[in-house]
Amino acid sequence: MRLIRIHPFGIDPTGVTAISADHGGWLPWSGGDCPVPPDRLVQIRLGIEESFDEDQPARRADTWRWDHGERCPNANVTHYRLVPA
């Protein structure tokens, strides 16, 4: 049996949710294990940000802490988007 991820944008049998053009490619994140392969390039938004810094460089997904800690909730990743390699 193969497990699939259920995401707010629907079910994706590959385990990586398709990017939604309606949301600028941003996918909501509520914490947990890294949702993409560690070497995948992503941009992230933190809870403290009112808007995304468009100059933010893409970084490897394993650069970020994906689980949501209680020590500093404003520093939690709240959204991410995949960046073409």
N, C-alpha and C positions, 0 to 999 in steps of 0.2 A: 504494500500500500504506500502510495506517495502522498506526503502531506503538502498542502498548498497554503499560502498565506492569504488571509482575508484582509483587505485594505479598504478604507473609505471610498476609494475610486472603483472598487470591484475586486474580482478574484483574478489572480495572475498565477497560472500554473508554473511559471518559471521561477517564482519566488521573488521577483523584482517587479514592482508595480510600474506599469507604463506611465510615462510622463503625460500629464494633462495640460494641453495648451490653454485651457480655460483658467488655469491657476499659475501661468508663467512657468510651469514645470515644477513648482514647489509642491512638495509632499509633506503633509503634517507628520510630526513625530512626537510620540508620547513616552518614549524611553524604552529601554530593552537592549538586546544585543544589536550590534551593528547590522543594518538592514541590507547592506551591499557587500561585495567582496572587499577585503581590506585595501587592495591597491586601486580601487575605483576612485576616480576623481569626482569630488563633490564640492558644492558650496553649501554653507549652513546659515541658519538664522538662529540667534539666541533669544531667550526670553526677555532679555534686557533691551533688545533692539526694537525701536519703533518702526524702522524701515530698513531694508537691506542695503548694505554698502555695495554698490555695483562694481567698485574697484577691488573687491575682495578676490584674491587669487584662488583658483581651484586648488584643493589639497587632497591628498590621499585620505580615504575614509578612516583609516586606522590612526589618523592624527587626532581625531576627535573622541571625546568621551560621550558615548551614546546613551548610557543608562542615566536615569534622572536621579541625582543625589539630592538629599535634603539640606545639605550644608549651604548651598548657594543656588536656590531655584532659578534665579534670574540668569544663571550661566548655563542652563540646560538647553540642549538643541531642541528647538520647537518645530523647525522645518528644514528640509534639505532638498537639493535638486542635483541631478546627475549632470555632469559636464562631459561633452564629447571629448574623447582622448585625442 
